[in-house]
Amino acid sequence: MAGGAAPPARCGIDTVEIGRIERLLADTPPADLGRIFSAAELADSGSRAGRAASLAARFAAKEACLKLFPRETALGALAPADFSVARDSYGAPRIECSPAAREALDRHRIGAIALSLTHDRASASAVALAELACTEVPWTGKLLYRLFPVRRRVVLENLRRVFGETVSDAEIVRLAQAHYAHLARLIREFVVFPWLSPARRAAMARVENLETIVAQHARGKGVIIVTGHFGNFEVATAAGIASFPQARGKFYFVRRPFKPQWLDAIIIRRFRAAGFGVLPKSGSLDAILERLAAGDVVVFPFDQHAGPKDGVRVDFFGHAAGTFRSVALIAQASGAPVIPGASWREPDGRHVLRFEAPLELVQCENAGEEIRRNTRLFNASLERMILRHPEQWWWVHRRWKPWPERKAGRPPG
């Protein structure tokens, strides 16, 4: 992608002999077929003549999709089962992606995969065409990128670290410009939001998967939410409290103080006015455990650098990054479920607060290894959420700071 040239259109083509699928159907137990085809694919193919041809076309589609991602396929990160063929309301085939496949599409900035299927008596073929996403940049983003390049070098370095191997440099610059536009809207919303009526505030946002956090909260062990600097978290979480009135006064944010101090005081006042408590990130372990034991919800912004004193070095977007170990320790000690949460701003200006399914925590005999693996698990959940709306994450932060050399006799971080 030298010179920032746009990447070529990506296309995958595959052909499958129908006889091969006939033998597969004859020799494979139904339960094992589910490892290749989704339940909807098996049902849609029917049980009469033509079933093998239908499934052959679907298998060719899976293989064609895999050819769009040769690196991920070679590493075993993607398999045929990560792609399934469904039909839209007009009967046209479309691709449905597993979370792993969706992450691959987002990493390569692919908005969707167009699909074409065909077969004759002997074989079935499929063509998968990647429809590349192109970031729309408001004029404010282009202007700020050129005239007020605050931490522009950091933003571009971070974006290239994540997307440098998968998208053009021109797209990386567009993402950076869109990020500056997002920061401008963030400042404007910060100023305007307190002056809006409660009805207008509520209309600015919606909550997705609220039932997930309600169900986990009902277990009585408290809830840990891992999140990051996504979208406009103040607007989105204020709407979240309004949708979850039984938790008002039971939401606590773990945060570092901002500078300057007057800005930090404003933010704390707004948090408390919205029904949130605030816990300091440093020295509050006992207070956090008390809040979880009381059944409260504790929110951890988890996407900032942590040094050897507080962190462990684990993978984040393919690069080692100092990451806070505290969430894994607290989850280990409390038994509270850990739920990823993110927010973003949609094109119409409305905000979305979304909660994901609880993470299945790793258990190991070695406590240190358990903390390391679960910390990596939390980072992976952040990666998926960042890739959905990359321009709305906090790219100005130096997330991959150098890790100090380990002193003799000190255990590795």
Secondary structure, 3 states (H helix, E strand, C coil): CHHHCCCCCCEEEEEEEHHHHHHHHHHCCHHHHCCCCCHHHHHHCCCCCCHHHHHHHHHHHHHHHHCCCHHHHHCCCCCHHHEEEEECCCCCEEEEECHHHHHHHHHCCEEEEEEEEEECCCEEEEEEEEEECCCCCCHHHHHHHHHCCCCHHHHHHHHHHHHCCCCCHHHHHHHHHHHHHHHHHHHHHHHHHHHCCHHHHHHCEEEECHHHHHHHHCCCCCEEEEECCECCHHHHHHHHHHHCHHHCCCEEEEECCCCCHHHHHHHHHHHHHCCEEEEECCCCHHHHHHHHHCCCEEEEECCCCCCCCCEEEEEECCEEEEEECHHHHHHHHHCCCEEEEEEEECCCCCEEEEECCCCCCCCCCCHHHHHHHHHHHHHHHHHHHHHHCHHHECCCCCCCCCCCCCCCCCCCC
